[in-house]
Amino acid sequence: MNTNLAQRLIWGVSLALLCVIAATSAGLAQNNKPSGAPTRVAIVNFKKVMEGLAEAKDIELRMHQMRDEFNKQLADIKAKLDKAKADLEMMKGKESTPEFRALVLQALELEANGRAKETILQQRINEQEGTTVRQMFVKLTDAVKRIAERDGWDLVLRDDSDVLPPERVRDRATGLFRSVTGDEARAIIDQRLILTAGTAVDISDVVVTQMNNEYRTGANQR
């Protein structure tokens, strides 16, 4: 799976999902749990879930195919532009002829079309990715909610115990790597919720199994 897309899917889904699941599960706990019973808390590792979902892998394949088709369209335009430029080189000394001016106009049109096409295709990819992130968010939320109801979990949290500030980051101004600053490290630390958790409360595999079964059987398709 493409690492960048997988990461975008993971973080795009997980941040919003954390709040929704926590609030929903807490409400279920208050309604169903006997008075005085201990709160049962589970965690879900979204990187592990996304890497295990058959649907996520199929989505990644379709996104690759879309990019390949778009790149082919752009390559065709570039080939025509390169030919026009090569023809212009061959016509040096004939700048005043109608043929030369026609080639110049053709090259300019191809270059403008290429830039416009690239912008449009990239926008289509971005929108498709946004649609995909939303769909996966809805399915993940629904699956975790039903698992919590079925198995008696009062609260389900995103497992971010593996999140650590990097030692080095790429500077936006220079593009070079440098040591992480205090503010940058604190910003990442402040986002972390789970310091440690035992494997007994990790329901990631349960989520993967249920979502894969539903995907293969066509259940819960939205």
For each residue, the residues with C-beta under 8 A, 3 or more apart:
1: 5 6 51 56 57 60
2: 5 6 60 63 64
3: 6 7
4: 7 8
5: 1 2 8 9 60 63 129
6: 1 2 3 9 10 50 51 56 60
7: 3 4 10 11
8: 4 5 11 12 129 133
9: 5 6 12 13 50 56 59 132 133 136
10: 6 7 13 14 46 47 50
11: 7 8 14 15
12: 8 9 15 16 133 137
13: 9 10 16 17 46 50 133 136 137 140
14: 10 11 17 18 46 158
15: 11 12 18 19
16: 12 13 19 20 137
17: 13 14 20 21 46 137 140 141 144 158
18: 14 15 21 22 157 158 193
19: 15 16 22 23
20: 16 17 23 24 141
21: 17 18 24 25 44 141 144 145 148 156 157 158
22: 18 19 25 26 155 156 157
23: 19 20 26 27
24: 20 21 27 28 141 145 148
25: 21 22 28 29 145 148 153 154 155 156
26: 22 23 29 30 154 155
27: 23 24 30 31
28: 24 25 31 32 148 149 154
29: 25 26 32 33 39 40 154 155
30: 26 27 33
31: 27 28
32: 28 29
33: 29 30 37 39 154
34: 37
35:
36:
37: 33 34
38:
39: 29 33 154 155
40: 29 152 153 154 155
41: 153 154 155 156 157 201
42: 148 151 153 155 156 157 201 202 203
43: 156 157 158 159 194 197 201 202 203 204
44: 21 49 144 156 157 158 159 202 203 204 207
45: 48 49 158 159 162 202 204
46: 10 13 14 17 49 50 140 158 159
47: 10 50 51 162
48: 45 51 52 204 205 208
49: 44 45 46 52 53 140 204 207 208 211
50: 6 9 10 13 46 47 53 56 136
51: 1 6 47 48 56
52: 48 49 204 205 208 212
53: 49 50 56 57 208 211 212 215
54: 57 58 212 215 216
55: 58 59 136 139 211 212 215
56: 1 6 9 50 51 53 59 60 136
57: 1 53 54 60 61
58: 54 55 61 62
59: 9 55 56 62 63 132 136
60: 1 2 5 6 56 57 63 64
61: 57 58 64 65
62: 58 59 65 66
63: 2 5 59 60 66 67 125 128 129 132
64: 2 60 61 67 68
65: 61 62 68 69
66: 62 63 69 70 124 125 128
67: 63 64 70 71 125
68: 64 65 71 72
69: 65 66 72 73
70: 66 67 73 74 121 124 125
71: 67 68 74 75
72: 68 69 75 76
73: 69 70 76 77 117 121
74: 70 71 77 78 114 117 118 121
75: 71 72 78 79
76: 72 73 79 80
77: 73 74 80 81 110 113 114 117
78: 74 75 81 82 114
79: 75 76 82 83
80: 76 77 83 84 110
81: 77 78 84 85 107 110 111 114
82: 78 79 85 86
83: 79 80 86 87
84: 80 81 87 88 103 106 107 110
85: 81 82 88 89 107
86: 82 83 89 90
87: 83 84 90 91 103
88: 84 85 91 92 100 103 104 107
89: 85 86 92
90: 86 87
91: 87 88 94 95 97 99 100 103
92: 88 89 95
93:
94: 91 97 99 100
95: 91 92 100
96: 100
97: 91 94 100 101
98: 101 102
99: 91 94 102 103
100: 88 91 94 95 96 97 103 104
101: 97 98 104 105
102: 98 99 105 106
103: 84 87 88 91 99 100 106 107
104: 88 100 101 107 108
105: 101 102 108 109
106: 84 102 103 109 110
107: 81 84 85 88 103 104 110 111
108: 104 105 111 112
109: 105 106 112 113
110: 77 80 81 84 106 107 113 114
111: 81 107 108 114 115
112: 108 109 115 116
113: 77 109 110 116 117
114: 74 77 78 81 110 111 117 118
115: 111 112 118 119
116: 112 113 119 120
117: 73 74 77 113 114 120 121
118: 74 114 115 121 122
119: 115 116 122 123
120: 116 117 123 124
121: 70 73 74 117 118 124 125
122: 118 119 125 126
123: 119 120 126 127
124: 66 70 120 121 127 128
125: 63 66 67 70 121 122 128 129
126: 122 123 129 130
127: 123 124 130 131
128: 63 66 124 125 131 132
129: 5 8 63 125 126 132 133
130: 126 127 133 134
131: 127 128 134 135
132: 9 59 63 128 129 135 136
133: 8 9 12 13 129 130 136 137
134: 130 131 137 138
135: 131 132 138 139 222
136: 9 13 50 55 56 59 132 133 139 140
137: 12 13 16 17 133 134 140 141
138: 134 135 141 142 222
139: 55 135 136 142 143 211 220 222
140: 13 17 46 49 136 137 143 144 207 211
141: 17 20 21 24 137 138 144 145
142: 138 139 145 146 220
143: 139 140 146 147 207 210 211 214 220
144: 17 21 44 140 141 147 148 156 203 207
145: 21 24 25 141 142 148 149
146: 142 143 149 150 210
147: 143 144 150 151 153 156 203 206 207 210
148: 21 24 25 28 42 144 145 151 152 153 154 156
149: 28 145 146
150: 146 147
151: 42 147 148 203 206
152: 40 148
153: 25 40 41 42 147 148 156 203
154: 25 26 28 29 33 39 40 41 148
155: 22 25 26 29 39 40 41 42
156: 21 22 25 41 42 43 44 144 147 148 153 203
157: 18 21 22 41 42 43 44 193 194
158: 14 17 18 21 43 44 45 46 193 194
159: 43 44 45 46 162 194 197 202 204
160: 163 191 192 193 194
161: 192 194 195 196 197
162: 45 47 159
163: 160 188 191 192
164: 188
165: 180 184 185 188 189
166: 169 180
167: 179 180
168: 177 178 179 180
169: 166 177 178 179 180 184
170: 175 176 177 178
171: 174 175 176 177 178
172: 175
173:
174: 171
175: 170 171 172
176: 170 171
177: 168 169 170 171
178: 168 169 170 171
179: 167 168 169
180: 165 166 167 168 169 184 185
181: 184 185
182: 185 186
183: 186 187
184: 165 169 180 181 187 188
185: 165 180 181 182 188 189
186: 182 183 189 190
187: 183 184 190 191
188: 163 164 165 184 185 191 192
189: 165 185 186 192
190: 186 187
191: 160 163 187 188
192: 160 161 163 188 189 195
193: 18 157 158 160
194: 43 157 158 159 160 161 197
195: 161 192
196: 161
197: 43 159 161 194 201 202
198: 201 202
199: 202
200:
201: 41 42 43 197 198
202: 42 43 44 45 159 197 198 199 205
203: 42 43 44 144 147 151 153 156 206 207
204: 43 44 45 48 49 52 159 207 208
205: 48 52 202 208 209
206: 147 151 203 209 210
207: 44 49 140 143 144 147 203 204 210 211
208: 48 49 52 53 204 205 211 212
209: 205 206 212 213
210: 143 146 147 206 207 213 214
211: 49 53 55 139 140 143 207 208 214 215
212: 52 53 54 55 208 209 215 216
213: 209 210 216 217 219
214: 143 210 211 217 218 219 220
215: 53 54 55 211 212 218 221
216: 54 212 213
217: 213 214
218: 214 215 221
219: 213 214
220: 139 142 143 214
221: 215 218
222: 135 138 139
